[in-house]
Amino acid sequence: LWRDTEANKFVKTYGKAASEFGMCICKLSDSNLLQVVELGIQFGKWVMLENIGESLDPALEPVLQQQKLKDGNFWKIKLG
């Protein structure tokens, strides 16, 4: 079994190599969390959340549950 640090290192390395637009790494306590998630969705960046505990920010629920809204020819996700 991998340790958490080995798994984190693997995901970070793979994410940077696999994603054309790179990868953002942030914590739930970061003040710009929703902005990072929004830009990640908009531009196709991977977003990795570190040090999460038992609960998540409720503002992330639409993303985690893939609550997409159809607006004309586009799909939208409402954050916050």
N, C-alpha and C positions, 0 to 999 in steps of 0.2 A: 504494500500500500504506500501511496505517496503521502508525504507530509504536506501540510497546508502550504508551506513556503515553496516546496518543489512544484506543487500544482499551480500556484500563483505565477511562478517564474515561467512555467511552460505556457500558460494562457497568455501572459504578456508577450512572450517571444512569438508565439503563433499568431496572436492578434495583430501585432505590428507587421508581420510578414504577409498575412492573408488578406488584410484589409487595404484596399487601394488608398483610403483616406486616413489610415492610421487608427490609433486607439487612445481613448481618454480613460484615465484611471482617477477615481475620486472616492470620497468617503461621504456617508450620509450627513456628516457634520459640516461639509463644505458649504459655504454660503452661495456658491454658484452652481449647486447640484442640478437644479431644474434647467438652467441655461445649458449646461453641458449635455444633459439628456436630450433637450430639444435640438441642439445643433447636431448631436450624434444621429438622431432620427432623420433630420433634414438632409444631412450630407453623407449618410451611410457610414459613419464612424462607429467602431465598436466602443461600448462604454462598459467599464468594469467597476463595480461597486465593491469597495473593500471594507472590512471590519463591520459588517452588518450583524445585528443581534437578532433578537426574537421578533422585532417588529420593524416595519418599513414605513417610510413617509407615505401617508395616504395619497399624496399628489402623484405618486408613481403607479397607482393602481390601474389607471387607464392603459398605461404602457404594458404592464405585466399581464393584464387580461386581454390585451389587443383589442381594445374598444375603439374600433375605427368608425369614422363617419364619412359617408359618401357625400361629396360636394361637387356636383358637376362631374367632371372627368377625373377628379382628384380624391384621394383619401386623406383624412385629417384625424389627428388624435388630440384631444383636448387635455392639456396638462394643467395641474394646479387646482 
